[in-house]
Amino acid sequence: MKNKVLFIAYQMPPIAGAATQRHLRFLRRFYSFGWQPIVLTSNPRFVTDYYLKDPSLSEKIPQQCVLVRALDFHPIEYLLEKRPGSGNSEKIDRARRCVVTTRKTWARRSVTLCKEGMDLLIEMFRIPDRQVGWLPFAFVKGAFSAFRSGCQVVYSSGSPWTAHLVGMLISLVLGRPLIVDFRDPWIQNPYRNIKHPLVEKIETLLERKIISVASYVVANTKRACSEFASFYSWENKEKFVWISNGFSDDDFRILFTENNKSKDNKLKISHVGSLYGPRSPINLFKAIVNLKQKGIIHSANFNLKFVGKFDSSICDIARSTEFDIDDLVTFVPPVDHCKALEEIFISDIQLIIQPNTSLQIPGKLFECIAAKKMVLALTHDGATADLVHEERIGMVVDPESESEIEASLEKLIIMKENNEIFDYGTTFQRDKFESRNLTKKLVDLFEKCIL
């Protein structure tokens, strides 16, 4: 008889993204270690458009996997979308920028207080995140399923942080050990939006409570793991465990067989994934402009391709007369996961843009390792730079330095001309990031919990 774990993961197919890939890699390997997952996840009918969808990923869910889907209720998001003058619920701070055209000071203050009060109310209804409407339905379905199935361990993966709250509540009610997987930092996340002090205080207390209840806290980078252990210094340090992202060899065998490699003399650099927040390619564009003006790169020997979700303003900048690099830069909308892997294979270099965070590593970097592709990482000192240096998988360049980016591109052009780029893959240490080895680490935690 297999051991059973309640596996709480909001992002499951058809939702796409790095989180879904991490979940699928674990789920596909659990059975070989004698564990049966009961997966508590979202119902795609109720998931907001914030998440990209890839229906083809559903084929990667193991046939024997039990899926328990709970509906998701978003009344606040619905009201914001219907609010007059609000075309984008993502920008609730628009009210703060409204100009109140009145001469009466008391009226201006009243309106300002009203706006601030409304913003605070909205933020309170979004604790810990926009998926909080999933919590009551997920808790009821998850607790019932875990009890009926005889799950011995509860595992939750976040973000969304609501998943950890669901896991904590089920753990406390059923008396089952809890393992929480922080794929990204929560309170200490440098990309975290600034919130009202009261909301910050509540969410800090929630994270602290989750950490205290959990038997183990998983982080996906060494630095994040150390940061958790330091921040919660009163907890047992053995509670904090590092299990990195990785890849599944099953996803790459066909691509290696087909030998999808660049066969011409053009240096092909691709960025496969989303660009958001501080992940900006503007300095890279400026470096390309400089090299184009010097005659070092041109359409016959260079192409930079962005594949994924990005703001249209990035396309407009590349195509503007100021930059004039439309012949060197290509933009492709989001594609399914198989096609994304093909894009990695047909390129020479994979571009990683990861500024202003020392704790996180983009999941796409591990697929570059799997594909044995050299990486150009525009990142500051941190976990991403550590991995590139330790595994010797490419170049690390200051994302704010046009001159360093320019020099690295010029070097890559020379390497391509000398046919030196393919040889870079021989230095990779792939196996330790393969999903079977990573899943074994998580299973070991499950088994420690039930000893």
Helices and strands as residue ranges (DSSP letters): E 3-9, H 18-30, G 31-33, E 35-42, G 44-46, G 55-60, E 66-70, H 75-82, G 92-97, H 105-124, G 130-134, H 135-149, E 153-158, H 162-174, E 178-182, H 197-213, E 216-219, H 222-231, G 237-239, E 240-242, G 249-251, H 253-258, E 267-272, H 282-293, E 302-307, H 312-319, E 329-332, H 337-345, E 349-354, H 364-370, E 374-379, H 383-391, E 394-397, H 402-417, G 422-427, G 431-433, H 435-449
